[in-house]
Amino acid sequence: LSHHNIINNACFVGRRMGYDWRLNTRICLPVPLYHCFGSVGGGIIMAVYGCSLVFPSSGYSGKSNLAAVESERCTFIYGTPTMYVDMLAQPDLAKYDLSSLEGGIMAGSPCPAELVNKVVSNMGIKGLTIGYGTTENSPVTFLASPMDNMERKCETVGYIMEHLEAKIVDPTTGEVLPLGMKGEIMVRGYCVMLEYWGDPSKTSECITKDGWYKTGDIGSMDAYSYLKIDGRSKDMIIRGGENVYPAEIEQFLHTHPKVKEAQVVGVEDVRMGEEVCACIKLVDGQESSPEEIKAFCKGQISHFKIPRYVLFVTDYPLTITGKIQKHKLREEVEKQLGLKRK
C-alpha cells in the first residue's frame, strides 16, 4: 500500500462519516492498529481530521469497550461483527451510559441484519454504518452513510466511495452483469494496492492489466451503487450442483430468537460433494436442538440451503483481528463429524 492509497482512503472515509464537520469526535477503537481497519480508519483519520482515539484495553475485551465509551464519552465506536456480538452479550449492558455515541462502523466480515438492528436498538447507535473493503484496497471501497435508513444499513454494505469505480462480473467470462445480478465484485481507482510485495505472479492474478482488482467476493449492486454481499467465492458451498452462499443462511439464522451468532461452512459429503453445516452459538441460558433449527428453516429458505448438520458451539477459531477462520472451522467440524476422507 502506498501513502497515496491510505491517506486518500482515510480522507474519504472521514468525509463519509462526517468527521469534517462534527466537533470533538472521540472514537473508541478496539480493533488492532496493525490491521487496516485500525491503522487507516483510526490512526490516519486521527491525523487527517484531528479526531481523538480511545484505546479501551491492552487486549480485546467487550466489557472494556463499554466502560471506555461511558468514561471517555466516546462519540463513535468501531468493531467487527464478532466484537459487537460480545458487547451485546455483556450481562450488565444496560448499566452503561452509551448516550454519547452518535455512530460507529461495523466491518471486517459479513454483518447480519439482525445484529445491525440489535446494535442500533440495544446500544442506541443510530448512526451505525456498515463498511466493506479489503486490505488490498486500503481498505474501504463501500460505506453506508450514518444517515441511511435501516433497510439500507441492514441489507447492504453501503455505496461506492468517491473517486472509485466498481462493477459486477461473471466470474467465469469476466462479462459485466446487469444491475441486481450476482457476480464477482471488482474495484478500480486510487485505493488499489501497488502489488503483493515480491510476488508479481500473485499480483497479476488479482489486478487486471487495466487496473481492476478482483475481490473474490460475490455480490450485486443496485442503481445507486449500494452493494449487497452474498459471500466469498472461496466460501461458496456446491451442494449437488447447487451454489449455496453461507452468508445468506447465516443472515437467516440470526433471526432465530435463541441464536446469538451463526457461522455456516461446507463439509465433505460422498453423495452431494458438500453439505451445509451450521455452527451456532446460543444466547446465554438458552437451549435448542438441531431439529428445532431445521424446523425454523423449513419453508423459509430453499430446501437445499437448510443445514444438514447443526452443531452448537461456545466459540469459533478467530484471527487476531477478530475475524472467523472458516477454513479452520470447517476442519474442526469435519473432524468432529467424522467426515474427513483419509
Steps between C-alpha positions, in 0.01 A plus 500: 500500500622849420476831684262610219279193562446536873494880543229536236300209638509648852400838356192366321394266783516794741298715263235226465480473881475876542829546686563814293209683669439319829656657810705314765481159333623230738536151351506188719744278310511136615625378160880449476725762343693244294183443298370748240176552691689639797801658329319681215148531644644602836861616488508680164154647553626641831782672311278628216201621706643554849269243661581357843559124523415303815667160541273310742739223610838342432329178389154473349215518751134569421443623855792744476355646179175589680686638800720716274202641310339599830806644675651677197165607347593350162288617208589217258600136538658256252484123497459174311161324527650262758606794717147644494358155588733496803387845610131415464556180700632682808247417777524854642474680163204707620698656787746676268426854387553487122302816428808680365517264199390666176615227264742221425641273232442126475728328247757225455261213423134451401264704720167319564192724480372381838830598664487847342146545633602393851800736509280793396217416742690359802807724491324802354749550217264660250785615274649150464643439152605181323822494300660268247845473352824307502849573628609509134262793451633715784242368630152660453323488161133513607357672807149591610415853607421541873172653382393206279173330592499165683409304188816626326713432808363149555494376142809663346858600584444854379581672174823550303758739644580822314744479206471120472342275238331166564343236281343156539625241253442138409788323683551264206477731199578840653190643331336795682164393644177703515401682819364268768675187370752312714861480388855577604562850636783690331638840600723757328644832613748674730446239776637195315831384646827523307579129527549199724854553623743291295223290345428621143310185401249533786469873425413433135240241608314764706550820299413510130714684244251787499511538879193310623546318832323163525358476853398134485174604669155439354236771508256720310456877458192715457461815288630718784816283539386351832668161526358179640754233592406136451829352617852415397533287190744277687244451782226401254359153562420287196235254614397255232561763232315779686702808601440590865639819655551463878434870570138465385432212741688674782285811458185289526619302805568826684125568495441201736445641851728241663793554259776732618733438205505261203771389260436269204761285326501230237611153608594200289224265390542188289166538319452876470863610485438744782233541765396804701603514866386774740714572807286693746570691819184520708386796709621450858263277696316370191479142378417369156534196277597436137136404434375836630741693277413294192127541567554877524662496155238281331284697260700819564814429295552266203506134602856448376622785723362346821799376703548125491707532817443736793765527769486714813832661589636734766757674280648517150862498381589868458782698347671752728280770344179318598406350163362146482750252351255300290760259363594401856135479603433267208795280600381482862143420395599227254718343767221519759246346258748236379464613138861558401613262228822315565 
